[in-house]
């Protein structure tokens, strides 16, 4: 696997609503919008402009996506991205889709995270 990352253009927030809250409609034209419902919460990862009213929120976050489509059988991909950030003391929020993995860091730590990852052999490529 090539160690290539794309930087997402939006600033993101993770928002929390009660578990019984209705799932909001996805906004049009969003770069990323992810919803997870559990027995204890409805969690939404989205651009700051798309955070539902009344939601508890944390952000802003800067996002990075592993470039390309990952084979489900690959082992350790996310760990290889998270380990250097952990060693640098940079807190992360990880999210995965069918195709790839995403990592979010506080906007104030984005430059430091990029430096750490570049020093670990990751390269940043233009987004798709």
C-alpha positions as CSV (number, residue, x, y, z in Angstrom):
1,X,0.0,0.0,0.0
2,X,1.3,3.4,-0.9
3,X,1.2,5.8,2.1
4,X,-0.7,8.6,0.4
5,X,-3.2,11.0,2.0
6,X,-5.6,13.6,0.7
7,X,-6.5,16.6,2.8
8,X,-10.3,17.4,2.9
9,X,-11.1,21.0,2.1
10,X,-13.9,21.6,4.7
11,X,-13.5,22.1,8.5
12,X,-15.5,19.3,10.2
13,X,-17.3,18.8,13.5
14,X,-18.5,15.8,15.3
15,X,-22.0,16.3,16.7
16,X,-24.0,14.3,19.3
17,X,-27.7,14.1,19.5
18,X,-29.9,11.9,21.8
19,X,-30.3,8.3,20.5
20,X,-34.0,8.8,19.8
21,X,-33.4,12.0,17.6
22,X,-34.5,11.7,14.0
23,X,-31.7,11.3,11.5
24,X,-31.2,14.6,9.7
25,X,-31.4,14.7,5.9
26,X,-27.9,14.8,4.4
27,X,-26.9,18.2,3.1
28,X,-26.5,18.6,-0.7
29,X,-23.0,18.8,-2.1
30,X,-21.2,17.9,1.1
31,X,-17.7,16.6,1.0
32,X,-18.3,14.1,3.8
33,X,-21.3,13.4,6.0
34,X,-21.4,10.4,8.3
35,X,-24.0,9.2,10.7
36,X,-23.7,6.5,13.4
37,X,-26.6,5.6,15.7
38,X,-26.1,3.5,18.8
39,X,-28.2,2.8,21.9
40,X,-26.8,5.9,23.6
41,X,-26.3,8.5,20.9
42,X,-26.8,9.7,17.3
43,X,-23.4,10.9,16.2
44,X,-22.8,13.0,13.0
45,X,-19.5,13.9,11.4
46,X,-20.0,16.8,9.1
47,X,-19.0,20.3,7.9
48,X,-19.5,22.9,10.6
49,X,-22.3,24.5,8.6
50,X,-24.2,21.2,8.7
51,X,-24.3,20.6,12.4
52,X,-27.9,20.1,13.5
53,X,-29.4,22.7,15.8
54,X,-29.2,21.8,19.5
55,X,-26.4,19.2,19.0
56,X,-23.5,18.9,21.4
57,X,-20.4,19.5,19.2
58,X,-16.7,19.2,19.0
59,X,-14.4,20.9,16.5
60,X,-13.3,22.3,14.2
61,X,-11.4,19.3,12.8
62,X,-9.2,19.0,9.8
63,X,-9.7,15.8,7.8
64,X,-7.3,13.5,5.9
65,X,-8.4,10.5,3.7
66,X,-6.1,7.6,2.7
67,X,-6.0,8.0,-1.1
68,X,-7.5,5.3,-3.2
69,X,-9.6,2.3,-2.4
70,X,-8.2,-0.1,0.3
71,X,-8.6,-3.8,0.1
72,X,-10.6,-5.0,3.1
73,X,-8.0,-7.7,3.8
74,X,-5.2,-5.2,4.4
75,X,-4.0,-5.4,8.0
76,X,-2.6,-2.5,10.1
77,X,-3.4,0.4,7.7
78,X,-5.2,2.6,10.2
79,X,-2.7,1.7,12.9
80,X,0.2,2.8,10.6
81,X,-1.5,6.2,10.3
82,X,-2.5,6.6,14.0
83,X,0.7,5.4,15.6
84,X,2.9,8.4,14.6
85,X,0.2,10.8,15.7
86,X,-0.1,9.0,19.0
87,X,3.6,9.2,19.6
88,X,3.4,13.0,18.9
89,X,0.6,13.4,21.4
90,X,-1.9,14.4,18.7
91,X,-5.5,13.4,19.4
92,X,-7.5,11.9,16.5
93,X,-11.0,10.9,15.5
94,X,-10.9,8.0,13.0
95,X,-13.7,7.0,10.7
96,X,-13.9,4.4,8.0
97,X,-16.0,3.8,5.0
98,X,-16.2,0.8,2.7
99,X,-13.4,2.2,0.5
100,X,-11.0,3.9,2.8
101,X,-10.1,5.4,6.2
102,X,-10.3,9.0,7.4
103,X,-8.5,10.7,10.3
104,X,-9.5,14.0,11.8
105,X,-7.3,16.2,14.1
106,X,-8.0,19.5,15.7
107,X,-7.5,22.4,13.2
108,X,-4.9,23.9,15.5
109,X,-2.9,20.7,15.2
110,X,-3.2,20.1,11.5
111,X,0.2,21.5,10.5
112,X,1.9,19.5,13.2
113,X,0.0,16.3,12.2
114,X,1.1,16.8,8.6
115,X,4.7,17.2,9.6
116,X,4.6,14.1,11.8
117,X,3.0,12.0,9.0
118,X,5.4,13.3,6.3
119,X,8.4,12.4,8.6
120,X,6.8,8.9,8.9
121,X,6.8,8.4,5.1
122,X,3.2,9.5,4.3
123,X,2.9,11.8,1.3
124,X,0.1,14.3,0.6
125,X,-1.5,14.2,-2.8
126,X,-4.2,16.4,-4.4
127,X,-7.7,15.3,-3.5
128,X,-9.9,13.5,-6.0
